[in-house]
Amino acid sequence: MRTPELDMQSLVERAAKRHGWRVFHQPHVAKQAEPDWLDLAILRGGKLILMELKIAPRKPTEGQLSWLREADGAIVETQLWTAASSDPL
């Protein structure tokens, strides 16, 4: 069943793609999904935006707010790990 938030997400995804953004969405039905992970990650020209989409009266969870706060102003680093990689952390 479609919800207003899913409709909003669909609109945001289409608009982002139309403007050249790469879009990632992790379906919440995935068994390995992080329950508080945000709705969308979009990437273009070296800029990464993480977003949570809500329509009133729904509100983000504390976990979602925590992700947004911690990611705000974050420096993004990319890594490629393989089975032979040593632990870079």
Secondary structure, 3 states (H helix, E strand, C coil): CCCHHHHHHHHHHHHHHHCCCEEECCCCCCCCCCCCCCCEEEEECCEEEEECCCCCCCCCCHHHHHHHHHHCCCCCCCCCCCCCCCCCC
